[in-house]
């Protein structure tokens, strides 16, 4: 057995047995088999109610409390989801920014339409979502009255404690659980992600079925395990001096899946002075912007390329009698064929230019395969963290900016720090 296979086996065992650093946060490993079936049915019931009585669902959350849901909705339903004519409510995301203009725009997008709120926070005190919840709860209560508004607020929070849980119990909001043993960035397949995803009309049974398939496949140790292969490739490239991993896809709807992936890997690996920097590009668009740097810039990066083989529809390129653009050689070919040749040509060019490429191919974009993909990336992330020798389930560096922000805002208890920071500024 090779040395790399041995360390992969140890990392795999720590994940499966919850015996590694941060093991108390590995509830996601067995989640596709062990999820709360009663709550799962309540999620589907709440989604149907929202679809019936609301034209808009406002999802309030930050980081893992919104990225996973948005990733799945845009990939499975469309990155233009809210612009489409459909039988499901628009889904608007707030609480992930402190931008005045962004919050006011969401308010204007709601307008006079009926809406509900899904507020997602373990504690209920995280600044961005807590501020947004104050604003949109006020709008809801002004529109419907306090009692009726409470029936339109769904709180996904701690099962027994915290400011949001206390408020939800007091006001009578329907609640769903953020599990104690699953961190935010691994929580998309819990109520955190599933309620908004179900409201958008995604079949969450198929999503969980795909994740369960991945769980079973990736639980098998050995170098035939595709998760081991990807984790080993990433780690070998890191040891060879690569410091940036670029996730590339040729589908615009993949953009927020990449954003979810960046948080997953950035927060999990980026600590103790270690870790690959996760970046993303949307091809072919970014071949006309970032393509130059990837081809000829500093050779400290590699690419992971995602390819979905079969599009949902078919589009043939027409003939132009004048052939002004010189593209009649493509007439009669499908746009999917052209896109695939762009992918193949780009991989060859980048590899020749000194950028290693990892190609992942899935048959199509549908709930089953996306559920599989979510679990796959989570599993590889856990493996990769253990290969690096870090705890892939904590995020100690996230708190640094908060202390400074609270001090500058004048939060009680931060008076001395406020004076020091203002002197520095």
Protein Blocks (a to p, Z undefined) as FASTA:
>chain_A
ZZklmmmmmmmmmmmnopaghklmmmmmmmmmmpcfklmmmmmmmmmmmmmmpcbdcddd
ehjllmmmmmmmmmmnopklmmpccfbdcdddehiacbfklmmmmmmmnmmaccdddddd
fklpafklmmmmmmmmmmmmmmnojklmmmmcccdddfkgcjklmmmmmnopacddddfk
lcfklmmmmmklmmmmmmnopafklmmmmmmmmmmmmmpgcjklmklmmmmmmmmmmmno
pabdcdddfbfklmmmmmmmmmmmmmmmngghiacdddddddfklmmmmmmmmmmmccfb
ccdddddfbafbdcdddddfklmnopmmmgoiafklmmmmmmmmmmmmmmmnopacdddd
dfbdcfklmmmmmmmmmmmmmmmmmmnopafkbcfklmmmmmmmmmmnopahilmmmmmm
mmmZZ
